């Protein structure tokens, strides 16, 4: 067994502390002043646009452009997608955590050992779907398109549900792979909310 795993097995507290610090960082970043300020600006611009439309007054292109710009900036600043992924994974781990009181309160966690599609294949199919869509697409459309490409090629582990009973395993893994692709500069970090987009040069 890996020495790093053995170290944490003997004393898991540092690992738990690190996870706690990561979550605190993401939560605090979600609530930073810049994000809050831009959210307030977006609310006010939406109010202004609705007021003009209600009076049948032409909305200036500059106002709509500023709204789109703010949506993009807020999406890039938000840490909610990462927090949601962490929550999903933790819920699954806790659901699979088995406690046996007859063995001095030792714990055992069992995760699915069913075969699943590897991350490299998920990445390649995601890239194909985005390229076919012109480099940018809605997340829900990406999920549908990838599902069609896999069709009967899904492995048993791909079709399992996460602990929340709603999230399907294969697309949850795609979401994790998407974050790695953003970090690698393959996908844009500042795409509008609900969209995934190839970075320049892909």
C-alpha positions in Angstrom: 0.0 0.0 0.0 1.2 3.5 -0.7 3.2 5.1 2.2 1.1 8.3 1.9 -2.1 6.3 2.4 -0.6 4.4 5.3 0.4 7.7 6.9 -3.2 9.0 6.7 -4.6 5.7 7.8 -2.6 5.9 11.0 -3.6 9.5 11.6 -6.5 10.8 9.3 -6.8 14.1 11.2 -4.4 16.1 9.1 -6.2 15.0 6.0 -9.6 16.0 7.5 -8.1 19.4 8.5 -6.9 19.9 4.9 -10.3 19.1 3.6 -11.9 21.5 6.1 -9.5 24.3 5.0 -10.2 23.6 1.3 -14.0 23.9 1.9 -13.5 27.0 4.0 -11.4 28.6 1.3 -14.0 27.8 -1.4 -16.9 29.1 0.7 -15.1 32.3 1.6 -14.1 32.8 -2.0 -17.7 32.4 -3.0 -18.6 35.2 -0.6 -15.8 37.6 -1.5 -16.5 41.3 -2.0 -15.8 41.3 -5.7 -18.4 38.5 -6.3 -20.9 40.2 -4.1 -20.4 43.6 -5.8 -20.8 42.2 -9.3 -23.9 40.2 -8.2 -25.5 43.5 -6.9 -24.6 45.2 -10.2 -26.2 42.4 -12.2 -29.4 42.7 -10.1 -29.6 46.4 -10.7 -29.0 46.1 -14.4 -31.7 43.4 -14.7 -34.1 45.8 -12.9 -33.2 48.6 -15.3 -33.7 46.3 -18.4 -37.1 45.1 -17.2 -38.2 48.6 -16.4 -37.3 49.7 -19.9 -38.9 46.7 -21.5 -42.1 47.3 -19.5 -42.4 50.8 -20.9 -41.6 49.5 -24.5 -38.4 51.5 -24.5 -35.5 50.2 -26.5 -32.8 48.7 -24.3 -29.4 50.0 -25.1 -27.0 47.4 -26.5 -24.4 48.6 -24.0 -26.7 47.7 -21.1 -27.3 44.2 -22.5 -23.5 43.9 -23.2 -22.7 44.8 -19.6 -25.2 42.2 -18.3 -23.6 39.5 -20.4 -20.1 40.6 -19.2 -21.2 40.5 -15.5 -22.8 37.0 -15.9 -19.5 35.7 -17.4 -17.4 37.3 -14.6 -19.7 36.0 -11.8 -19.5 32.5 -13.3 -15.7 32.6 -13.3 -15.6 33.8 -9.7 -18.1 31.3 -8.4 -16.8 28.2 -6.5 -20.2 26.6 -6.2 -19.6 23.9 -8.9 -16.5 22.7 -7.1 -18.3 22.7 -3.7 -21.2 20.7 -5.2 -18.7 18.1 -6.6 -17.1 17.8 -3.2 -20.5 17.5 -1.5 -21.5 14.7 -4.0 -18.3 12.7 -3.3 -18.5 13.1 0.4 -22.2 12.0 0.5 -21.2 8.9 -1.5 -18.4 8.1 0.9 -20.6 8.5 3.9 -23.3 6.4 2.4 -20.8 3.6 1.8 -19.2 4.0 5.3 -20.0 0.8 7.3 -19.6 0.8 11.1 -19.3 -2.6 12.8 -19.7 -2.1 16.6 -18.6 -5.7 17.2 -15.1 -4.9 16.0 -14.2 -2.1 18.5 -15.9 0.6 16.4 -13.5 0.0 13.4 -14.8 1.5 10.2 -14.7 0.2 6.7 -15.6 2.0 3.5 -16.6 0.1 0.5 -16.8 1.8 -2.9 -18.2 0.3 -6.0 -15.7 -1.9 -7.8 -17.8 -2.1 -10.9 -15.9 -1.2 -14.1 -16.3 2.3 -15.3 -15.2 4.4 -18.3 -11.7 5.8 -17.8 -11.1 9.6 -17.5 -9.1 9.8 -20.7 -12.0 8.4 -22.7 -14.5 10.8 -21.0 -12.2 13.7 -21.9 -11.9 12.7 -25.5 -15.6 12.3 -26.0 -16.2 15.6 -24.2 -13.7 17.3 -26.6 -15.4 15.7 -29.6 -18.8 17.0 -28.5 -17.6 20.5 -27.9 -15.8 20.6 -31.2 -18.9 19.4 -33.0 -20.9 22.1 -31.3 -18.5 24.8 -32.5 -16.4 25.0 -29.3 -19.2 25.9 -26.8 -22.4 24.3 -25.6 -24.9 24.1 -22.8 -24.0 21.6 -20.1 -27.4 19.8 -20.5 -26.8 19.5 -24.2 -23.3 18.2 -23.7 -24.7 15.5 -21.4 -27.3 14.4 -24.0 -24.7 14.4 -26.8 -22.2 12.4 -24.8 -24.9 9.9 -23.8 -25.7 9.4 -27.4 -22.1 8.8 -28.3 -21.6 6.2 -25.6 -25.0 4.5 -26.2 -24.5 0.9 -25.4 -20.8 1.4 -24.5 -21.5 2.5 -20.9 -19.9 0.2 -18.3 -21.8 -1.0 -15.2 -20.1 1.5 -12.9 -21.0 4.4 -15.2 -24.7 3.9 -14.7 -24.7 3.9 -10.9 -26.2 6.8 -8.9 -24.3 8.8 -6.4 -25.4 9.0 -2.8 -27.9 11.8 -3.5 -29.9 9.4 -5.7 -30.0 11.9 -8.6 -26.4 12.2 -9.9 -25.4 9.6 -12.4 -21.8 8.4 -12.0 -20.5 8.8 -15.5 -21.5 12.5 -15.8 -20.2 13.2 -12.2 -16.9 11.9 -13.4 -17.2 14.1 -16.5 -17.7 17.1 -14.2 -14.5 16.3 -12.3 -12.6 15.8 -15.6 -13.9 19.2 -16.8 -12.4 20.9 -13.7 -9.1 19.2 -14.5 -9.3 20.5 -18.1 -10.0 24.0 -16.9 -7.0 23.8 -14.6 -4.9 22.6 -17.6 -6.2 25.4 -19.8 -8.0 23.2 -22.2 -11.4 24.6 -21.3 -12.2 28.2 -20.4 -12.6 29.1 -16.8 -14.8 32.2 -17.5 -17.5 30.6 -19.7 -21.1 31.8 -19.0 -23.0 30.0 -16.3 -24.4 26.7 -17.6 -21.9 26.5 -20.6 -18.7 24.7 -21.2 -16.3 26.1 -23.7 -13.0 25.2 -25.4 -10.1 27.5 -24.7 -8.4 29.2 -27.7 -6.2 26.9 -29.8 -8.3 23.7 -29.2 
